[in-house]
Amino acid sequence: MNDAFFNPNDPKFNEQWYLKQTSNRDIDAEKVWTITKGDSSKVRIYVIDTGIKLFGSSIYHEDLIDINHIKIGTNFTVSPTNNNVQDSTSIGHGTRVTGLISAVHNSLGIAGLSPKCEVVVHKVSRKTIGEVSLNATISAINDATMWKISNPSRNVPPLLVLARNETAESSLEFTCGRDQQLTLNNLT
């Protein structure tokens, strides 16, 4: 077993308790990072949430600026759909989720769990409180599934990250793992 660790130089890394804790109730990210930080040619992660903060057509987040493996997806909350995935919620939930996954290890902000995986950001919420649209969410999941069908050479299925806003009156919680099972919980 390799006891070497990769310690990112991001100033808020020590506050990311889910990555590193003295109580050992974390995911031991430092150990995993010695093996891999992801691979955009093999892994595609879909963040299906409130979108992402944009400045013009650029991502507006210190840890996500100039990252070419983050792709602007589709805004499924409008008809016809478009690529305006601007996060208009007051909390920026989709931007935060994308940051937790993809923030580069760059001496700024936080450390992302998989900073080298390809990430596609879809928008399924247009309200300021982050309430998601079931139809938009189903369309976003369908898009991810169709991508996998049309790209069979990618040997890892897409990982769907659908975040749930605790303040919303209705909420959706999805998980999608390697077996591509989808579970809906707390649908009201």
C-alpha positions in Angstrom: 0.0 0.0 0.0 1.4 3.4 -0.9 1.3 5.7 2.1 2.3 8.8 0.0 -0.3 11.6 -0.2 -0.9 14.4 -2.6 -1.6 17.6 -0.7 -3.2 20.3 -2.8 -2.0 23.9 -2.1 -5.5 25.4 -2.2 -6.0 27.5 0.9 -9.5 26.2 1.7 -8.5 22.5 1.4 -8.2 22.1 5.1 -11.9 23.2 5.5 -13.1 20.5 3.1 -13.9 18.0 5.8 -15.4 15.5 3.4 -12.0 15.1 1.7 -9.7 15.0 4.8 -10.5 14.5 8.5 -8.4 13.5 11.4 -11.4 11.3 12.5 -11.0 9.3 9.2 -14.6 9.8 8.3 -13.8 11.1 4.8 -13.1 9.8 1.4 -9.3 9.9 1.7 -9.0 12.1 -1.4 -5.3 12.6 -0.8 -4.6 8.9 -1.3 -6.7 8.7 -4.5 -5.0 11.8 -6.0 -1.6 10.0 -5.9 -3.2 7.5 -8.4 -5.5 9.8 -10.5 -7.3 13.1 -10.5 -9.6 11.9 -13.3 -9.3 11.5 -17.0 -11.4 13.6 -19.4 -10.9 11.0 -22.2 -12.6 8.3 -20.1 -15.0 9.9 -17.5 -17.8 12.4 -18.2 -19.7 13.8 -15.3 -23.1 15.5 -15.8 -24.0 18.2 -13.3 -27.7 18.6 -13.6 -28.6 21.5 -11.3 -29.1 25.2 -11.4 -26.5 25.9 -14.1 -23.2 27.7 -13.6 -22.2 31.3 -13.0 -21.1 32.8 -16.2 -19.5 36.1 -17.1 -20.4 36.6 -20.8 -19.7 33.1 -22.2 -16.9 32.3 -19.7 -17.2 30.5 -16.4 -17.1 32.9 -13.5 -15.4 31.1 -10.6 -11.7 31.4 -9.5 -11.2 27.6 -9.5 -13.1 26.9 -12.7 -11.7 29.7 -15.0 -9.9 28.5 -18.1 -10.7 24.8 -17.6 -11.3 23.3 -21.0 -12.8 20.1 -19.7 -15.9 21.8 -18.3 -18.5 22.0 -21.1 -21.5 24.3 -21.2 -24.5 22.0 -21.6 -28.2 22.8 -22.2 -30.8 24.9 -20.5 -33.7 22.5 -20.4 -36.0 25.0 -18.6 -36.9 26.9 -21.8 -38.6 25.9 -25.0 -36.8 25.7 -27.4 -33.8 24.7 -25.3 -30.6 26.7 -25.6 -27.1 26.8 -24.1 -27.7 29.7 -21.7 -26.9 27.8 -18.5 -26.4 30.9 -16.4 -27.1 30.1 -12.7 -29.6 32.7 -11.6 -30.2 31.2 -8.2 -29.3 33.3 -5.1 -27.0 30.6 -3.8 -25.2 29.5 -7.0 -25.8 25.8 -6.2 -24.9 24.4 -9.6 -21.6 26.4 -9.6 -20.8 25.1 -6.1 -21.4 21.5 -7.1 -19.3 21.9 -10.2 -16.6 23.4 -8.1 -16.6 20.5 -5.6 -16.0 18.2 -8.5 -13.8 20.2 -10.8 -11.9 22.9 -8.9 -8.3 22.8 -10.1 -5.5 22.5 -7.6 -4.2 26.0 -8.2 -3.4 27.8 -4.9 -6.9 29.4 -5.0 -10.1 28.5 -3.2 -10.9 24.8 -2.8 -9.6 21.5 -4.2 -12.0 19.6 -6.6 -12.4 15.9 -6.1 -11.9 15.1 -9.8 -10.3 18.1 -11.5 -9.4 16.3 -14.7 -12.7 14.7 -15.5 -14.9 16.1 -18.2 -17.9 17.8 -16.8 -21.1 18.9 -18.7 -23.3 21.4 -16.9 -27.0 21.3 -17.6 -29.6 23.7 -16.2 -32.9 22.3 -14.9 -33.9 25.1 -12.6 -34.7 28.7 -13.4 -36.2 29.9 -10.2 -34.1 31.9 -7.7 -34.7 29.3 -5.0 -33.4 26.4 -7.1 -36.6 24.5 -7.6 -36.1 21.9 -10.3 -38.4 21.0 -13.1 -39.1 17.3 -13.4 -39.5 17.6 -17.2 -36.3 19.5 -17.6 -34.5 16.9 -15.4 -35.8 14.0 -17.4 -34.6 15.7 -20.6 -31.2 16.3 -19.1 -30.9 12.6 -18.1 -32.0 11.6 -21.5 -29.3 13.8 -23.0 -26.7 12.1 -20.9 -28.0 8.6 -21.8 -28.1 9.4 -25.5 -24.5 10.7 -25.3 -23.3 7.4 -23.9 -25.2 5.4 -26.6 -23.6 7.5 -29.3 -20.1 7.2 -27.7 -19.7 3.5 -27.0 -15.9 3.7 -27.1 -15.9 5.6 -23.8 -15.6 2.7 -21.5 -17.0 4.4 -18.4 -20.7 5.3 -18.2 -21.5 9.0 -17.5 -21.9 9.9 -13.9 -25.0 12.0 -13.2 -24.8 14.4 -10.3 -28.3 15.8 -9.6 -28.1 18.0 -6.6 -31.0 18.6 -4.3 -31.9 22.0 -2.8 -33.1 21.5 0.8 -35.1 24.7 0.7 -37.2 23.8 -2.3 -40.8 22.7 -1.6 -40.4 19.7 -3.9 -37.1 17.9 -4.4 -35.6 15.3 -6.5 -32.7 13.1 -5.5 -31.0 11.0 -8.1 -28.1 8.6 -8.0 -26.5 7.0 -10.9 -23.6 4.6 -10.5 -21.7 2.2 -12.7 -24.7 0.0 -13.2 -26.7 3.0 -14.5 -29.6 2.5 -12.1 -31.6 5.6 -11.4 -33.4 6.1 -8.1 -35.9 8.9 -7.5 -36.5 9.8 -3.8 -38.6 12.4 -2.1 -40.6 13.3 -5.2 -43.6 15.4 -4.2 
